[in-house]
Amino acid sequence: MIPLSAGALENISQGVDVDSPVLQVLGTKRLASSDSERYRLLLSDGVTSTSFTMLATQLNGMVKSGELSDNSIVQITRYALSNANNAGKQRKIMVILGIEVKVPGSQVNGRIGQPTQAEKSSSNTGENMKPNSTQNIPKATPTPAPRPGSDFDSSGNANQKRRLNDTINSGTDIVTSPIAALSPYQNKWVIKVRVASKTGIKNWSNSRGEGKLFNMLLVDESGEIRCTGFTDVVDKFYDMLEVGKVYYLSRGLLKPANKAFNNTNNDYEMNLTTDTEILLCHDTADDIPMLTYNFTPISEIEALPKDQIIDVLGVVKSHSGVQVLTARSTGRELHKRDLNLVDITNTLITLSLWGQQADEFEASENSIVAAKGVKIGEFNNGKNLSVISSSVIQVEPDIPEAHSLRGWYNTVGQNEEAKSLSKAGGSGPNAEWATLQEGHDKSLASPENSPVFLCKAAISLIRSDRALYKACPVETCKKKVVDQSNGMFRCEKCQREFPNFRYRLLTNLHIADWSSNQWVTAFGEESEKILGMTSQELGELNENQPDQYNDKFAEVAFIPFLFKLSLRMETYADEARIRGVVRTVDPMNYKLYNKHLAQELKKLANVHNVN
């Protein structure tokens, strides 16, 4: 049996650095006061035991899997110390950042030695810690241990005349606290963190006023925390903070995390204030990760509840172009892109990117994507994923899980048909394939619904007359304006007159495949994709060179495209007819289409599992 590091816990409690101590786990407890998963351990070195420990959140999986079982012998490979105020006394908290199980608890015959309790507390002792109890860890108040020349005097009180910048300039070492030990009950701390992600600047407006803000995700080896800067702080810090770099940060305002907008595994979040100090760390910081993930296998998402926030890793099986939608409530234009992700469980799900992330996504098919903090949605009895404001998307992350997934996909996954959790009628290329005739049949069989399907079809005719119209110049309004014949244009929706307008497209197409044909309507961006020019460019071409304008429409005749269509039975002037709308249109993807044809051939021949 591996011997324990006798006396190690006593040395650690006195601030002595102990290299890789070997200890025994006597118990593990989830903190009852924590909304997120945070665990403490009851550890023994054979001589003393302590419960003043905290497990870094990225190690939670070892508790949930049972790897850190009672009586197991472990080696602490990395840890950090912070002070805690317990019943008015300063106690050391050991934040465990790295731990290895040397001997499983099932192979150890109970407790080793007769350890005595190192720290006693009238309200909470390590001896009372039993499996599955619900005690609370003492509140960690990360006041750094005093050092000569530091910002803290012998009583632990901050010297308000000393600032973080003064400490660095004086050549004094900066005493830092781990993120995992931060709490709102003490504001005298310094953290050393990496900026894992940073949003763009967003403007906000409500009944209390208006302003701007940005969010960022800060990480260190102990965990992560969401940080927000408002108004004046945006101008002060936004440009200096760069993703991937490491900074010292002090005097931030901590508060309980709002879980409606915060998907980190931390009970608290931070606001930057005008008193906050942030300085670039020039030392090497390889021990601070870029991001930490807790990936959920895609196959398990089917059983998870709607709106749960998860991390997911997958290969981009296919993806759509950027779709432009209009919000029903505000009329605001929304940009959306759908990725179909598959992982090692051979299960596929659609992930929707929105806004700037949709516009800037540049990965191709077969790229590996790690998505942190995405929300589970439901549609048509299926599941999908969607980014939220704090989500982080990484392409080809350099992590072991991504390398393992790449090996599986290159050897097995790319040749297999994946089970899809996202049902037809959703977004992107995930909709079911059908011919135009099959789409007609579905719309006739279910007049109250609008079947949505993918279809390979060619344009037999596209009307150039009345394809353009003069629209309101307001970005969120697409209504047609009325020419006042005095150089002004009136929008009835906005109830305003403008000296200018914007050209917009609304085209009628006649498309056909081998089975049937159909008139369909294509709106703005989809029409621009077909014609290869923007609405404004076409409008100017029509004004100056009408013949070339008409040629642009003639050029796309008989060219096949990949359409996503919706068909609906409507009655107009007592006549029933099928109305078609182009949801999305993309250049013909023959690889995707040939894969569909291969699957259809397998069904017709009743052949399965053919590579």
KETI-239480 format. One record per residue: z, x, y of N, C-alpha, C in turn. Coordinates in steps of 0.2 Angstrom, whole numbers, plus 5000, padded with zeros to 4 digits. Layout:
# residues N
ZXYZXYZXY ...
***
This chain:
# residues 611
500050044994500050005000500050045006 499650035011499650065018500250065021 500550125023501250115027501150095034 501650055037501650035043501850085048 501650075054501750125060502450115063 502950135059503650125061503850145068 504150095072504250115079503750105084 503150085082502550085086502650025091 502949965089503049915094503549925099 504049965098504549985103504250035108 503850075105503450125110502950085115 502650045112502150005116502449965121 503049935119503449895124503649935130 503749995129503950045134503450075138 502750055136502250075140501950145137 502150165131501950225128501250205124 500750245125500150235122500150255114 500050205110500050215103499350215100 499150265097498450265094498350225088 497950175088497750135081498350125077 498950085079499450075075499350025069 499650035064499549995058500149945058 500049875058500549825058500449775053 500949735052500949675048500949605052 500449565050500449495054500949455050 501449425053501949385051501749315052 501349295057501149225059500649225064 500249175065499749165070499849095073 499849085079499949025083499449005088 499148945088498748925094499248905100 499048925106499548905112499448835113 500048795113500048725114499848705121 499948755126499848735133499148755135 498748775130498048795132497548745130 497048725134496548685133496048715128 495948775129495448815125495848855120 495448885115495748915109496048985111 496748985112497049055113497549055108 497649115105498149135099498549185101 499249185099499649235099499849255091 500049315091500249345084500949365084 501249355078501949385077501849445073 501949505076501749565072502449605071 502349645065502949685063502749755062 503149805063502949875061503449895056 503849855053504249865048504949875050 505049895057505649905060505849855065 505349835069505449775074504849735073 504949675076504449625076504349595083 503749575085503749545092503149485092 503249435096502849385097502449385104 502649445108502349445114501649485114 501249445111500549465109500049415111 499449435112498949385114498249405111 497949365107497249385104496749375109 496249425110495649415114495249355111 494949315115494649255113494049275108 493749325109493149345105493349355098 494049365096494249375090494549315087 494449255090494749195087494449175080 493849195079493549175073493949205067 494249265068494649295062495249245060 495549215065496049165064495749105060 495249075063494949015060494649025053 494449085052494149095045494749115040 495349125042495849145038495949215037 495449255040495449325039496149355041 496449335047497049355049497649315046 497749315040498149275036498849305037 499349265035500049285035500149345030 500549395032500749455028500149505028 499549495031499049545030499249605034 499049665032499149725035498449745040 498549755046498049765050498149825054 497549855057497549905062497349885068 497749895074497549875080497149935083 496449925084496049975086495949985094 496049925097496049925105496549875107 496949895112497349845115497449855123 497649805127497849815134498549785135 498849815140499549795141499549755148 499949705148500049665155500849645155 501049635161501749615161501849535161 502349515159502449435159503149425161 503249375165503849355168504149305163 504649325159504949275154505749265156 505849205158506549195160506849245165 506449255170506649305175506549375174 506349395168506349465166505649485164 505449545166504849575165504749595158 504249565154504149585147503349605147 503249655142502649675141502249635136 501649615138501149575134500649625131 500549625125500049665122499449615120 498849625124498249595123497849635118 497749605112497349635106496649625107 496249685108495549685110495149695103 495449735099495049755093495549755087 495449735081495849725076495449725069 495749765064495449775058495949755052 495749715048496149695042496049755037 496649785035496649835030496849805023 497249765023497449735016497549655018 497249615014497249545015497949515013 498249465017498849435015499049415008 498449395005498549374998498749434993 498649494995498749554991499449584993 499749554998500449585000500949544998 501449574995502049534992502549524998 502349475002502849455007502949505013 503449495017503649535023503849605020 503649655024503749725023504349745027 504849775024505449795027505949735030 506349755034506849705037506749705045 506249685047506149695055506549655059 506849685064507249645069506849625075 507049575078506649545084506749595090 506149615093506149665098506349635105 506049575106506249545112506549475111 507149455114507449395113507349355120 507249295119507249245124507649185123 507949155128508349095127507949035125 507249035127506848975126506348985120 506249055118505649065114505749135111 505849135104505949195101505449205095 505249265093504849275088505049255081 505749255080506049235074505849165072 505849125078505749045077505049035076 504549085076503849065076503649055068 503548995067503348975060502548955060 502248955054501548935054501448865056 500948855060500748785062501248755067 501748795070502148765075501848765082 502148735087501748725093502148745099 502348815099502748845104502248875109 502548885115502048905121502248985122 501749025123501849095125502149095132 502649145133502849145140502249155145 502349135151501749135155501649205157 501049225156500849295158500649305165 501049345169500949355176500749425176 500049445177499849515176500049555182 500649575183500849625188500749685185 500349735188500249795184500949835184 500949885179501549925179501549975184 502149995187502150035193501950105191 501550135195501350205195501450245202 501650305202501650335208501050335212 501150315218500550315223500150245222 500350205218499950145217500150085222 499850025222499949975227500649945225 501049965220501649925218502249975219 502749945221503349985222503749975216 504350005215504750005209505049935207 505049895212505249825210504749775208 504149805208503549765205503249725211 503449725217503149695223502649725226 502049695228501549725231501649755238 501449805239501449835246500849805250 500949755254500449725257499949765262 500249825264499849875268499349905264 499449915258498949955254498449905251 497749925252497249875249496849915244 496449875240496149905234495649965237 495349955242494950015245495350075247 495950065249496350125251496550155245 496750125239496950155233496350195230 495750175231495250215228495150275232 495150265239495050325244495550375243 496150355241496750405240496650445234 496250425230496150455223496650435218 497050385219497550355214497150315209 497350325203497150275198497250205199 496750165198496850095199497150065192 497750025193498049995187497749925187 497349915181497049845180497349805175 497249735176497449685171496849665167 496949645161496449605157496349535159 495749515159495549445161496049395157 496149405150496549365146497249355149 497549395153498149395155498249365162 497749345165497749315172498049245172 498349225177498649155178498749145185 498749085187498849065194499549085197 500049105193500749115195500849185198 500349225198500449295201499749315204 499749325210499149345213499049425215 499549465212499449535213499249565207 498549575207498249605201497549635203 497249675199496649705199496349695192 495649675192495349675186494749715186 494549745181493849785180493449745176 492849715179492449665175491749685176 491349655172490649665172490349595174 489849595179489549535181488949515175 489149465171488749455165488149405167 488249365172487749325175487849295182 487349285186487449255192486949205194 487149145197486649095198486349115205 485849075207485549075214486049045218 485949045225486349015230486148935230 486648895229486448825229486748795236 486448745239486648705244486948645242 487548625245487848565243487948515250 488048455249488148415254488548345252 489048325255489448265253489748245259 490248195258490548155264490948205268 491248265265491648305268491248365272 490648365271490248415275489648445270 489448505272488948535268489048615268 488748645264488848715263488448745257 488648805255488248835250488748875245 488548885239488948915234488548955229 488848995225488549025219489149035214 488949045208489349055202489149115199 489649145195489549205191490049205185 489849235180490249245174490449315174 491149325174491449395174491649405167 491549465164491849485157492149545157 492649555153492949625151493049615143 493349675141493449675134493949625131 494349585135494849535133494549465133 494049455137493749385138493349375144 493249315146492849305152493149245156 492849245162493049195167492549175172 492449115174491949085179492249105186 491849125190492049145197491549105202 491749075207491349045212491549065219 490949075223491049095230490749035234 491049015240490848965244490748995251 490248965254490048965261490049035264 490549055268490649125271490649175266 490949165260491049215255490349235252 489849185252489249195249488849245253 488949245260488649295264488949365263 489549365261489949425261489849465254 489749425249489749455242489049455238 488649395240488149385235487649445234 487449475239486949525239487249585235 487849605236488149665234488249655226 488349595223488549585216487849585212 487749635208487249635203487349625196 486949585193487049575186487049635182 487549645177487549705173488049755175 488149765182488649815185489349795184 489749845185490449835184490849845191 491349805192491649805198492449795197 492849825202493549805203493549745207 493949705206494049635210494849625210 495049605216495749585217495749535222 496349495223496449445227496049385227 495849365221495449305220495949245219 495749185220496149125219496049095212 496549095208496549065201496748995201 496448955197496648885197496448865190 496748805187496548775181495748765181 495448785175494748775174494548695174 494048675177493748615177493248615171 493448585165493048595159492448545160 492348505165491748465166491148515168 491348565171490848615174490948685172 491448695168491648765166491648765158 491148805155491048815148491348875145 491748915149492048975146492648955142 492849005138493448995134494049025137 494148995143494749015148495048955151 495748955151496048905154496048905162 495748955165495748965172495048985174 494948975181494348995184494549025191 494049055194494249095200493849075206 494049075212493749065218493749125222 493249155225493249205229493449185236 493849225240494149205246493949255251 494049245258493949295263494349355262 494949345258495349405257495249445251 494749415247494549445241494249515242 494449565238494149635238493749645232 493049675232492649685227492349755228 492449805224492149865224491849885218 491249925219490849945213491249995209 491249995203491550045198491050095196 491150155198490650215197490750245190 491350225187491550255180491050225175 491050265169490650235163491150175161 490850125159491250065156490850035150 490750075145490350055139490850005135 491450005136491949965132491949895135 491649885141491549815143490949785141 490949725137490249705135489849665140 489249655139488849615144488949545143 489049515137489149445136489549445129 489949395128490249375122490049315120 489849305113489549245111490049215105 489949155104490249115098489749075095 489249095092488649065090488849005085 488548945086488548895081487948885077 487948895071487348885067486948815069 486348815069485948755071486048695066 486148715060486248665055486848625056 487348655059488048625060488048575066 487448585071487448545077487448465075 487148455070486948385068487648345067 488148375065488848345064489248345071 489048385076489448395082489348335087 489848325091489848265096489348275101 489148225104488748235111489148265116 488848305120489148335126489548395125 489648415118490048475117489648535119 489948585122489648645124489748695119 489148735117489148785112488648835114 488748895110488248945110487748945104 487148965105486648955100486149015100 485949045094485449095094484949075090 484249085092483749055088483049095090 482549085086481949115087481449055090 481149075095480649025099480049015094 480148955090479548935086478948915090 479048875095478548855100478948835107 478548825112478848805118478248765122 478448725127478048695131477948725138 477448705142477448735148477948695153 477948715159478448685164478148605165 478648565164478448495166478748475172 478448435176478748415183478948335182 479548325182479848255182480148235188 480248165189480548135195481148105193 481748125196482348095195482348025197 482547975193482547905195483047885201 483547915201484147905205483947925212 483647995213483548025219482848035221 482448025216481748045218481548115218 482048155217481948225217481548255212 481148305213480648335208481048385204 480948375197481348415192480848455188 481048515187480548565183480948575176 480548565171480848565164480348605159 480648645155480348675149480748665143 480348655137480648645131480548705126 481048725123480948775118481148755111 480748765106480948745099481248805096 481948805094482248855092482448845084 482348895080482548895073482948955072 483448945067483849005065483849015058 484349055056484349085049484549025044 484748965046484848905042484248865041 483648895044483048865044483048795046 483448785052483448715055483248725062 482848675065482548685071482848635076 482948655083483148605088482848625094 482748575099482448585105482948595110 482848655114483248675120482848665126 483148625131482748605137483048655143 482648685146482848725152482648685158 483048695163482848655169482848705175 482548675181482548715187482248785187 482648825190482448895190482348935183 482748915179482748945172482048925169 481848855170481248835167480648875170 480648885177480148915180480048985178 480649025177480649095177480649115169 480649075165480649095157480049125156 480049185153479349215151479349235144 479749225140479749245133479149205129 478849235124478349205121478649175114 478149145110478349125104478549185099 479049175095479349225090479849265094 480049255100480549295104481249265102 481749305102482349285100482749265107 483049205107483449185113484149175111 484649195115485349185114485549135120 485749085119485949035124486749025124 487049035130487749035130487948975135 488348925132488548875136488048815137 487748795132487248735132487548675129 487348615132487648555130487248515125 487548485120487248445115487148375118 486448355116486248285118486048255112 485948185113485648145108485048105110 484548095106483948055108483648035102 483547965101483147935095483547955089 484147955089484547975083484448045081 484248085085484248155084484648195089 484648265088485048305093484648355096 484848365102484448415106484948455110 484748505114485148555118484848555125 485348565130485048565137485548615141 485248655145485648705149485948665154 486548685157486948665162486948715168 487248705173487248755179487548825177 488048825172488348885170488048915164 487548885161487248915155486948985157 486949025152486649095152486149095146 485449115148484949125143484749205143 484849235137484649305136484049305131 483549345133482949355128483049425125 482949425118482949485114483649515115 484149485115484849525116484949575110 485249635113485349685108486049675105 486049635100486749615097486549615089 487049625085486949625078486649555075 486849505078486649435075485849425077 485649455082484949445084484549495079 484749555078484449595073484349565066 484949535064484949505057484449445057 484449405063483949345063483249375063 483049425067482449455067482149475060 482649505056482449525049482249465045 482649415045482549345041481949315043 481749315050481249275052480549315050 480549375051479949415049479749415042 480249415038480149415030480149345027 480449295030480549225027480349175031 480749175037480749115041480049085044 479649135046479049115049478549085044 478649085038478249055033478448995030 479048975033479348915030479348855035 479348795033479448735037480148715038 480348715044481048705046481248635047 481848615045482048545046482248535054 481948485057482048475064482648425065 483148445070483648395072483448355078 482848375081482648345087482048295085 482148235086481648185084481048175088 480548145085479948125089480148085095 479748095100479848055106480248095111 480548145109480848195113480348235117 480548295120480148325124479848385120 479248415124478948475121478548455115 478348515112477848505106478248485100 478848455100479248435095479048365092 478648335096478448265094477948265088 477948205085477548205079476748205081 476348235076475648235077475348165075 474848145078474548085076473848085079 473348045076472648035079472747975084 472247975088472247915093472247845090 471947845084471947775080472647765078 472947815075473647805073474147785079 473947815085474347795090474247725092 473647705092473447635093473847585088 473847605082474147565077474847555078 475147605080475947605081476047565087 475647565093475847525099475647455097 475247435093475147365091475647345087 475947385082476447365078477147355081 477247395087477847385090477747385098 477547325100477347325107477847335112 478547325110479047345115479247415116 478947455111479047525112478447565114 478547625116477947665118477947735114 477547735108477547785104477347855107 477647905106477447975109477248015104 476648045105476448095099475948145102 475848195098475448255099474748235097 474248255101473548245099473048295101 472648315097472048355099471548315101 471348315107470748275109470348305115 469748285115469248315120469148265126 469048295132468948245138468148235138 468048165137467348145137467148135145 467648115149467448095156468048095160 468048125166468648125170468348105177 468648055180468348025186468548065192 468148085196468248125202468448085208 468148025208468247975214468947945213 469247945219469947915219470447965215 470248025213470748065210471248095215 471048105221471448135226471748075231 472348085233472648045239473048085243 473148055249473548085254474248065254 474748105252475348085251475848115256 476448085256477048105261477148175260 477248215265477348285265478148305263 478548255262479248265260479248285253 479548335251479448365244479648315239 480248275240480448225235480048155235 479648155240479248085240478548095239 478248055234477548065233477148005235 477347965239477047895241476447915245 475947865244475347875248475447855256 475247895260475347885267474747845270 474847815276474347775279474147805286 473447815286473147855292473247805298 473547825303473647785309473147795314 472647835312472047845317472147875323 472747905324472947945330473248015329 473048035323473248105321473948105317 474248045316474848035313474747995306 475248015301475147975295475847945293 475847885291476547845290476647845283 477247855281477547845274477947785275 477747725271478147665271478847675268 478847715263479447735259480047765263 479747815267480247855271480347825278 479947775280479947745286479847795292 479347845291479347895296478547905297 478347935302477747965304477648035304 477148065301477048135301476448165304 476348225306475748245309475348275303 475548275297475248315292475348265285 475048295280475148255273475048315268 475148295262475048335256474548305251 474048335249473548315244473948305237 473848255234474148245227473548215222 473648235216473148215211473448155206 473048105205473148055200472448045197 472348065190471748065187471648015182 471147985181470947945175470447985170 470747995164470348025159470147985153 469547995151469347965144469348015139 469748015134469848065129469648035122 469448075118469248055111469348105106 469548085100469548125094469148095089 469148125083468748095077468848025075 469447995077469647935075469547875080 469547895087469547845092469447875099 469547835104469547855111469947815115 470147835121470647805125470647825132 470647775137470747795144471547815145 471647865148472347885150472447915157 473047905159473147925166473547995166 473348045170473748105171473948115178 474648135179474848135185474848215188 475148225194475048285197474948355193 475448375191475448445188474948445181 475048395178474548385172473848385173 473648355179472948355181472748425184 473248455187473148525189473048575183 473348565178473248605172472548595169 472348535169471648525166471148555171 471148545177470648565182470748635184 471248665183471348735184471448755192 471648705196471748715203472248665205 472648685211473148645213472848585217 473248535218473048475222472748495229 473148535232472948555239472248595239 472148635234471548675234470948625233 471048575228470548525227470448485233 470948465237470848425243470448465248 470548525249470148565254469448585251 469448585245468748595242468348535243 468648475242468248415243468048405251 468548425255468348415262467748465264 467748525262467248575264466648585259 466748575253466148585248466248525243 466048465244466148415240465748425233 465148455233464748465227465148515222 465448565225465848605221466448575218 466748525222467348485220467148445214 466548405214466348375208466148415202 465948475204465748525198466448535194 466948545198467648555195467748505189 467648445191467848395186467348395180 466648405182466148415176466348465171 466648525174466748585170467148575164 467648525164468148515159467948465154 467348435155467048385150466948415143 467148385138467048405131467448465129 467948485133468448535131469048505128 469248535122469848505118470448535122 470948485122471648505124472148475119 472748505120473348475116473748435121 473648365119473948315123474648295120 475148275124475648235122475648165126 475448115122475348055125475847995123 475847945127476247885126475747825127 475747785122475347725122475747665122 475547615127475947555127475547495128 475647445124475347375125475547345131 475047325135475147285141474647225142 474847175146474447125147474247115155 473647115156473447115163472847065164 472947015168472446965169472346925163 472846915159472846875153472446915147 472446975148472047025143472547075141 472647085134473047135131472647195131 472947255133472647315132473147375132 472947425129473347485128473247535134 473847545137473847595143474147655140 473747715142473947775140474147825146 474747865144474947905150475047975146 474748025150474848095148475548125150 475948135145476648165146476548235148 476248275143476048345145475348365142 475048415145474448435142474448515142 474148545137474148615137473448645134 473248705135472648725132472748725124 472248715121472248705114472648765110 473148755107473548805103473348795095 472848835093472548825087473048845081 473448895083473948915078474448855076 474648825081475048765080474648705077 474048695079473648645076473448655069 473348715067473148735060473748735056 474348745058474948735054475048665053 474948615057474948545056474448525051 473848555051473348535046473448555039 473748615039474048645032474548595029 475048575034475548525031475248465029 474748435032474348375030474048385024 473648445023473348455016473848455010 474448485012474948495006475148415004 475248375009475448305008474848275004 474248285006473648245002473648274995 473748334994473648364988474348364984 474848334987475548324984475748394981 475648444986475848514984476448534989 476948564986477548584990477648654989 478048684994478248754994477648804992 477148794996476548844995476548885002 476548955001476548995006475849005009 
***
